[in-house]
Amino acid sequence: MIPNLIGAMCAITWHIFDNQPELYGLVTLQGIFTFLGNSTLAIATIAIYKRTESYE
């Protein structure tokens, strides 16, 4: 999950400084979807972890 977050932050930062001002809305949208995707991944990971049975 962390490599996805780091890659997304690099891409968003690059887009902010290299794109035309008209595309800032798309950069914001990309950031929102990245956050949503990573949050969903974290929630799924927690749900899977809680459902696993311990054999200790």
C-alpha positions as CSV (number, residue, x, y, z in Angstrom):
1,M,0.0,0.0,0.0
2,I,2.8,2.4,0.8
3,P,4.5,2.1,-2.7
4,N,1.1,2.9,-4.2
5,L,0.8,6.0,-2.0
6,I,4.4,7.1,-2.8
7,G,3.9,6.6,-6.5
8,A,0.6,8.6,-6.4
9,M,2.1,11.5,-4.5
10,C,5.0,11.7,-7.0
11,A,2.6,11.7,-10.0
12,I,0.3,14.3,-8.4
13,T,3.2,16.5,-7.5
14,W,4.6,16.2,-11.0
15,H,1.2,17.1,-12.5
16,I,0.8,20.1,-10.3
17,F,4.1,21.7,-11.4
18,D,4.2,20.5,-15.0
19,N,0.6,20.8,-16.3
20,Q,-1.3,23.7,-17.6
21,P,-3.5,25.5,-15.1
22,E,-6.6,24.3,-16.9
23,L,-5.8,20.7,-15.9
24,Y,-5.7,21.4,-12.1
25,G,-9.2,20.0,-11.7
26,L,-8.0,16.7,-13.2
27,V,-5.1,16.6,-10.8
28,T,-7.5,17.1,-7.9
29,L,-9.7,14.4,-9.2
30,Q,-6.7,12.1,-9.5
31,G,-5.8,12.8,-5.9
32,I,-9.3,12.1,-4.7
33,F,-9.5,8.8,-6.5
34,T,-6.0,7.8,-5.2
35,F,-7.1,8.6,-1.6
36,L,-10.3,6.7,-2.1
37,G,-8.5,3.7,-3.6
38,N,-5.9,3.5,-0.9
39,S,-8.5,3.9,1.8
40,T,-10.6,1.1,0.3
41,L,-7.5,-1.1,0.2
42,A,-6.7,-0.3,3.9
43,I,-10.3,-1.1,4.9
44,A,-10.3,-4.4,3.0
45,T,-6.9,-5.3,4.6
46,I,-8.3,-4.7,8.1
47,A,-11.5,-6.7,7.3
48,I,-9.5,-9.7,6.0
49,Y,-7.2,-9.5,9.0
50,K,-10.2,-9.5,11.4
51,R,-11.8,-12.5,9.6
52,T,-8.8,-14.7,9.8
53,E,-8.9,-17.4,12.5
54,S,-6.0,-17.8,14.9
55,Y,-4.7,-21.3,15.5
56,E,-2.7,-20.4,18.6
